[in-house]
Amino acid sequence: MTQHIVRIKKMNVSGWLYSLGAAFIGGGATSASAWLGLLAAKSAGMDVPSLNFQALGIIMLSGALPNFFSVLAKTPLPPVEDTEIDPTP
């Protein structure tokens, strides 16, 4: 049990968390652009549904999750940094 805790403490999570955050932001930004397209269509006089900020949040979350999960599928856990030195020459 303690060996697993030591391995978890040695994980380099900064790059992994950065990748997850970037995937989440990228998917959310793509979904937000669809919301902006609806606003542009509405201002042009087209009959499209209007969305409030709660609906925007749901759309952004649903757009971000596939990117988020694809990063998790490619790299489920960050690598373990092994700093032990091998005593054998």
N, C-alpha and C positions, 0 to 999 in steps of 0.2 A: 504494500500500500504506500509506504513512504517513498519507494523507488518511483512510483508513478507521479507522486507530487513533485519530486525533484525533476523529473522529465518535463512536467508541465511548466515549472519555473524556468527551465532552460529554453523554452520555445521563443522564437523571434516573432512576435505577433504584430510588430509595427507595420511591416510591409503587407502582411496578410490583411490587417484591418484597413489599410489604405486601399487595397484592391477591392475589398467589400464595399467601402464607402464610395469609391469611384464608380463602381457598377450601379450602386443604388442611386447616386446622383445622375448618372447618365440615363438610366431608365426613367427616372422622374422627370428629367428635362425633356425627354422625347414626348412623354405624356402631356406635359405642360404646354408644349407647342401645339398639340391637338386642341387643347382648351382655347389657346389663343386663336387658332383657326376658326373655332366656333364663334368667338367674339367678333372676328373680322367679317365672317359671313353674316352674322346678325346685324352688324353696322352697315352692311351693304344692302340690307333689306330682305335678305333670304329668311325663310321660315325654318329656323333651327332651334332646338331646345336651348334654353338658357341654363347655365350651370352656376351654382353658388360655390363658395370656397370649400364647403364640406365635400361637395361632389368633386371639386378639383383635387382635394386631398386623397379621396378614394381612387380617382383616376391615376394620380401620380404614384400612389402605393402599388396599385395593380400593374402599372407599367414598369416599376422598378424591381418588383419581385423576381421576374424571370432572369434579369441580368444578375441579381444578387445570388439566386440559386445556381446559375450556371458557373459563377465563380466558385461557389462552394463545391460544385461537382468536380471542377478541375483541380482545386486545391482544398480538400476538406479540412486539413489542419496545417498550421505553419510548421516549417522544419524545426527540428530540435538542434540547438547549438551545442555541440559537444566540445567542451574546452579541456577535457582530460588529455593529458600527455601520456603517450604510450612509453612505458619505462624500458621496453626492449630496444636495443640498438639496431 
